[in-house]
């Protein structure tokens, strides 16, 4: 029995996950790398042996994306970390197998509409088998965790939810793998541009509600039309391409725990801006970018351009110095007009290469699931299975990220730390 089965281990991010597991997990963890190419898997295993000779080396499983092959290998694992993308093209059978076999599952998909399809198809199977399925844990975890921390602190201190949480998230991206770009292009081919253009109004796609609660006021007209919003704590804000996907996950968290978040909860995510004109420019550029990717000819030209390049990313040391992920969120019973009593701010900062951050977020989450399963061994499962969000992993996940070097802080409007 494997504790961890890493599928797609020889891909760019999959390899980073393998190295993270080898470096940071207990040296005696029995784990496995899986894929279709035995040659590539053995090469990765040799590299891991050279880098980390003191730990148990991973097993190797050759896996085909067929029902029989996947069910056979998934039964051998407690937790599956999946890196086989584009996920909506290749990974649905993997999620199905885990859902039916009761094996916990995580991936780093950015394909929100694919996740919505998975929930509709396999929620009942996962619930019945006890499988905890968390697709898209790595791109959405910062937003979901900050919203959960603010909500939890507000509920504990004031016995009510925060109503609305506003977030500003920025990824300083200096390089993108061909696989990531292919995922973006394939998503537009599959689903078109309407959801990507919908902004925050499309962020209820992972819940049964499908629309904002009536108790929460709409965004200001200037924000809806030109993308600009001024928040007294976060400053000038504008449209975020990744915001609706993150908001969809936060809203699912709220839908699964209404006693904590409250019935009127709403989350909105923006990109930080330097001022009103910068905000309007970014908003317009984002909408034009989305419309261009909707055109098949443009997507074809981008694919040809990708094929004509070698696809190599800069050295990891260069990316570690140049990239960072930074999120700030604010909410609380005092509203968002300023720094009134009851307003709570949370932040997350991680300096370093973003693909390594993806691996970190995924593998720390997998370890939390593994440790929970170990505690429940021989007992009735403490939690029902189903499709969950990163905040489902709770403070164990937050503390694990902090231990891995991620800065996560909370403070009240008067500067008091939580």
Secondary structure, 3 states (H helix, E strand, C coil): CEEEEEECCCCHHHHHHHHHHHHHCCCCCCEEEEECCHHHHHHHHHHHHHHCCCCCCCEEEECCCCHHHHHHHHCCEEEEEECCCCHHHHCHHHHHHHHHHCCEEEECCCCHHHHHHHHHHHHHHHHHHCCEEECCHHHHHHHHHHHHHHHHHHHHHHCCCCCEEEEEEEEECCCCCHHHHHHHHHHHHHHCCHHHHCHHHHCCCCCCCCCCCCCCCCCCHHHHHHCCEEECCCEEEECCCCHHHHHHHHHHHHHHCHHHHCCCCEEEEEEECCCHHHHHHHHHHHHHHHHHHHCHHHHHHHHHHHHCCCCCCCCHHHHHHHCEEEEEEEEECCCCCCCCCCEEEEEEEEECCHHHHHHHHHHHHHHHHHHHHHHCCCCCCCCCCEECCHHHHHHHHHHHHHHCCCEEEEEECCCCEC
